Amino acid sequence: MEELVRLASRCLDMARSGDTATLAAYVDAGVPVDLTDGDGSSLLLLAGAAGHADTVVALAERGADVDRLDDRGLSPLAAAVLQGRQEVVAVLLLRGADPDRGTPTAREAAEVSGHQDLLQGVRRDG
């Protein structure tokens, strides 16, 4: 069990640091693509918030849920918007991330963070 915890911790660190190739290899070998930390933050959310668009692409290509919320209700898209990660926002939107999912939504996050430009042109559903 201790070994699994260490492996999970290493993978979460790889997402934060953008070690795309190694993390992708671990996922390809069986690490859950939607692995989360103790706060429910997924590999994809962590990579995106840190600005690692290539890691986000690799995880999404392997089936990561682009709309998976953490324990506070934050989506990967909202986290990327809050951090001003333009390239990550573009990748997530191309992968179908919902700007109206979570709390705050990515649209609300854009307003409070002053990054409205990141969602410029994104249409509202309904």
C-alpha positions in Angstrom: 0.0 0.0 0.0 2.8 2.4 0.9 4.4 1.8 -2.5 1.1 2.7 -4.2 0.9 6.0 -2.2 4.4 6.9 -3.3 3.7 6.1 -6.9 0.5 8.2 -6.8 2.4 11.1 -5.2 5.1 10.8 -7.9 2.5 11.0 -10.6 0.8 14.0 -9.1 4.2 15.7 -8.9 4.8 14.9 -12.6 1.6 16.6 -13.5 2.5 19.7 -11.5 6.0 19.8 -13.0 4.9 19.0 -16.6 6.9 15.7 -16.9 4.6 14.7 -19.8 6.5 11.8 -21.2 7.1 10.0 -17.9 3.5 10.7 -16.7 2.1 9.4 -20.0 4.2 6.3 -19.7 2.8 5.6 -16.2 -0.8 6.2 -17.4 -0.2 3.9 -20.4 1.1 1.3 -17.9 -2.1 1.4 -15.8 -2.0 4.5 -13.5 -5.6 5.9 -13.6 -5.7 8.9 -15.9 -8.2 10.6 -13.5 -6.0 10.0 -10.4 -6.6 12.7 -7.8 -4.8 14.1 -4.8 -6.3 14.4 -1.3 -8.3 17.5 -2.4 -9.8 15.8 -5.4 -7.6 17.7 -7.9 -7.0 15.5 -10.9 -3.7 15.1 -12.8 -5.3 17.2 -15.6 -6.3 20.0 -13.2 -2.9 20.1 -11.6 -1.1 20.1 -14.9 -3.4 22.8 -16.4 -3.2 25.1 -13.4 0.6 24.9 -13.6 0.5 25.8 -17.3 1.6 22.5 -18.8 -0.6 22.4 -22.0 1.4 19.5 -23.4 0.7 17.4 -20.3 -3.0 18.4 -20.5 -3.1 17.2 -24.2 -1.4 13.9 -23.3 -3.9 13.2 -20.4 -6.9 14.2 -22.5 -5.8 11.9 -25.3 -5.7 9.1 -22.8 -9.2 9.8 -21.7 -8.9 12.2 -18.8 -12.2 13.9 -17.9 -11.7 17.5 -18.9 -14.7 18.5 -16.7 -13.8 16.6 -13.5 -14.4 18.8 -10.5 -12.1 18.8 -7.4 -13.6 18.5 -3.9 -14.3 22.3 -3.9 -16.2 22.2 -7.2 -13.4 23.7 -9.3 -13.0 22.5 -12.9 -9.7 22.2 -14.7 -10.9 25.0 -17.0 -11.7 27.4 -14.2 -8.4 26.6 -12.5 -6.5 27.4 -15.8 -8.5 30.6 -16.2 -7.8 31.7 -12.6 -4.0 31.2 -13.3 -4.2 32.9 -16.6 -3.0 29.9 -18.6 -4.1 30.9 -22.1 -2.7 27.8 -23.9 -4.2 25.4 -21.4 -7.6 27.2 -21.7 -7.5 26.8 -25.5 -6.6 23.1 -25.2 -9.4 22.4 -22.7 -11.9 24.3 -24.8 -10.9 22.3 -27.9 -11.3 19.1 -25.9 -14.9 20.1 -25.0 -14.5 21.5 -21.5 -17.7 23.2 -20.3 -17.1 26.9 -19.3 -20.3 26.8 -17.2 -19.4 23.7 -15.0 -18.3 23.9 -11.4 -18.1 26.5 -8.7 -16.9 29.0 -9.7 -17.6 28.4 -13.4 -14.8 29.3 -15.7 -16.8 32.4 -16.8 -17.0 33.5 -13.1 -13.3 32.8 -12.6 -12.5 34.9 -15.6 -14.5 37.8 -14.1 -12.9 37.7 -10.7 -9.4 37.1 -12.0 -9.5 39.7 -14.7 -8.9 37.1 -17.4 -12.1 37.6 -19.4 -10.0 37.6 -22.6 -9.3 33.9 -22.1 -12.9 33.1 -22.8 -13.6 35.8 -25.4 -15.8 34.4 -28.1 -16.8 31.3 -26.1 -20.6 31.0 -26.6 -23.1 30.2 -23.9 -25.3 27.2 -24.2 -29.0 27.7 -23.9 
